[in-house]
């Protein structure tokens, strides 16, 4: 933040849509919510070429917030009125 330089950037997988929120879990894995696709992206910085797409169990979730509590990643669906977690 002090130098305001981008140190590294990662391309989202083809077909990704509307990345919204980012959280980092206790192991340093980065989680990104994708509102349009009802998915979460999982990026392990140690293996950045192996980004995973995790499909949520409900269609039209509209997932926005994603939060880590240290052992789980919680997500909220703005369209479905549901929330859940990935472990």
C-alpha positions as CSV (number, residue, x, y, z in Angstrom):
1,X,0.0,0.0,0.0
2,X,2.8,2.4,0.6
3,X,4.3,2.1,-2.9
4,X,1.0,1.7,-4.6
5,X,2.4,-0.8,-7.0
6,X,0.8,-4.0,-8.3
7,X,3.1,-6.8,-7.4
8,X,1.2,-9.6,-9.1
9,X,-2.2,-10.0,-10.8
10,X,-4.1,-13.2,-11.7
11,X,-6.4,-13.8,-14.6
12,X,-9.8,-15.1,-13.7
13,X,-10.9,-18.3,-15.4
14,X,-12.7,-18.1,-18.8
15,X,-16.4,-17.4,-18.3
16,X,-16.0,-15.8,-14.8
17,X,-18.5,-13.3,-14.0
18,X,-18.9,-10.3,-11.7
19,X,-16.1,-11.0,-9.1
20,X,-17.4,-9.2,-6.0
21,X,-15.6,-10.0,-2.7
22,X,-12.3,-11.4,-1.6
23,X,-11.4,-13.1,1.6
24,X,-8.2,-14.9,2.8
25,X,-8.4,-17.9,5.0
26,X,-6.1,-19.0,7.8
27,X,-3.8,-20.9,5.3
28,X,-3.4,-17.9,3.0
29,X,-5.8,-19.2,0.3
30,X,-7.6,-16.5,-1.5
31,X,-11.4,-16.8,-2.0
32,X,-13.4,-14.7,-4.5
33,X,-17.1,-14.6,-4.8
34,X,-18.7,-14.4,-8.3
35,X,-22.2,-13.0,-8.3
36,X,-23.4,-13.8,-11.8
37,X,-22.1,-17.5,-11.9
38,X,-23.1,-18.5,-8.3
39,X,-19.5,-19.7,-7.7
40,X,-16.6,-19.1,-5.5
41,X,-13.0,-19.1,-6.8
42,X,-10.2,-20.6,-4.8
43,X,-6.7,-19.5,-5.4
44,X,-3.7,-20.9,-3.6
45,X,-0.9,-18.5,-4.1
46,X,1.6,-21.4,-3.9
47,X,-0.1,-22.9,-7.0
48,X,-1.6,-19.9,-8.8
49,X,-2.1,-21.8,-12.1
50,X,-4.5,-24.2,-10.4
51,X,-7.4,-21.8,-9.5
52,X,-10.5,-23.8,-8.6
53,X,-14.1,-22.9,-9.3
54,X,-16.6,-24.1,-6.7
55,X,-20.2,-24.1,-7.7
56,X,-22.7,-23.2,-5.0
57,X,-25.6,-25.6,-4.4
58,X,-28.4,-23.1,-5.4
59,X,-29.0,-21.3,-8.7
60,X,-29.5,-17.6,-8.8
61,X,-27.8,-17.1,-5.4
62,X,-26.2,-13.8,-6.3
63,X,-23.3,-14.4,-4.0
64,X,-21.6,-11.2,-2.8
65,X,-20.0,-11.2,0.6
66,X,-17.4,-13.9,1.4
67,X,-15.8,-14.0,4.9
68,X,-13.3,-16.3,6.5
69,X,-13.7,-17.3,10.2
70,X,-10.4,-19.2,10.2
71,X,-11.8,-22.6,9.4
72,X,-14.7,-21.9,7.0
73,X,-15.5,-19.5,4.2
74,X,-19.0,-18.0,4.6
75,X,-20.9,-16.6,1.7
76,X,-24.2,-14.7,1.5
77,X,-26.7,-14.8,-1.4
78,X,-28.3,-11.5,-2.1
79,X,-30.9,-12.9,-4.6
80,X,-31.6,-16.3,-2.9
81,X,-31.9,-15.1,0.6
82,X,-29.6,-18.0,1.6
83,X,-26.1,-18.1,3.2
84,X,-23.7,-21.0,3.7
85,X,-20.1,-22.0,4.1
86,X,-17.4,-23.9,2.4
87,X,-15.0,-25.9,4.6
